[in-house]
Every structure is written in C-alpha cells, then in structure tokens.
Amino acid sequence: MIVQALVFYLFATVTVAAAVMVLSARNPVHSVLFLILAFFNSAGLFVLLGAEFLAMILVVVYVGAVAVLFLFVVMMLDISYAEMREGFLQYLPLGGIIGLILLMELVVIVGSWAFSPDAVKQIAAPSSQAVANTEALGNILYTQYVYYFQAAGMILLVAMIGAIVLTHRTREGLRKQKIADQVARRPEDSVEIKKVASGSGV
C-alpha cells in the first residue's frame, strides 16, 4: 500500500504540475508537450485505479492522435499570439462566469460524496462474473448498448464525410491534381527536343 500511495502521489503531482505548465508556458509547442506529459501521468493514475482500458484509450487516442495533431497544427500554422492576446480583457468576464459555474459544479460533486458516502456504491454496478475490466466493458458495450455504439459510429462517419466535402469544394483559382491526365501523358506531348547549334543560344 505504501508503494501504491507513493506512486499515486508522484503521478498526481506531475499531472498537476504539467497542467499548470500547459497554461503558463509561453511557447505553444511547449504547452502541447506538457499536455502529452499530463496525459501519460493521467493514464498511470487510471492504471492504479484498475481502469486499464481507459488508460490505453487515453494514450492511444489522446496522446497518439489529438495531442500530436495539436502539435502539428501549432508548428505548421503561423499564428500571431500577440494579436490573440489583445482581446483577452474583452472575454475575461465571460470566462470568469464559466469558470465560476464549473467551480460550483465541482463543489456540488465533492459535497455529494462528503454528505452521502454511499452514493458511489449505489452508482457502481459490479460485474457478477470474475472477468477483467476491459472484457466487462466490451460485453456491455456490444450487447446492451450496441445500437448506441453504431449510431455514434455513423455520426462520426457523417462528420468525416462532411469535412472531406467542405475541404474539396469547388473554388475559383484552385488548381487540383488530375491523375487521369497525368497517367495519359505521352513524352511527345510534354517534352520538346530542340537542336541547338554550337555557339548559339536557345
């Protein structure tokens, strides 16, 4: 138990420190790297809780896709962060209200645990079989909630098709690659051989 407590406090401390550095780092690339560090330590906390499936999803999806995508976007786009910070005071009241609402929600959640310690036992639905966490989650997901799972997949498919359609819409002055014309090219149509006499230019 002492080793688990030490590992928990180590992961929790690094996670909180990395989250603070995400907000306070001046370089956006460094912010994304600290975000990846926070994701890895959060995955370690999930492993300590016995939720290995959530830890794997956090590493594969968020670190392997979302955070890397953030990193590429930040590094490839030439964003003027000085201009973005100019309107900070304009949105400060709205941001403060949203932060206050989130703080009140956290207080309500923590208060419910403090005033009703049996609430967690009532919410939890332990498995009657001695199966692993990932196997139990898969059994529930692909039996009881299979239609919802398929509906979520269809929504993501429609969103992906919509993004592709918006990206490849017809715009004036846009040159697109025509693979059929490239394959049908002949050397005599694209290459012209000129015979240049000695001592004269083209």
Secondary structure, DSSP 8 states (H G I E B T S, - for coil): -HHHHHHHHHHHHHHHHHHHHHHH-SSHHHHHHHHHHHHHHHHHHHHHTT-HHHHHHIIIIIIIIIIHHHHHHHHHS---HHHHGGGTTTSHHHHHHHHHHHHHHHHHHHHHHHH-TTHHHHH----SS---HHHHHHHHHTTTSHHHHHHHHHHHHHHHHHHHHHHT---TT-----HHHHHT--HHHH-------TT---
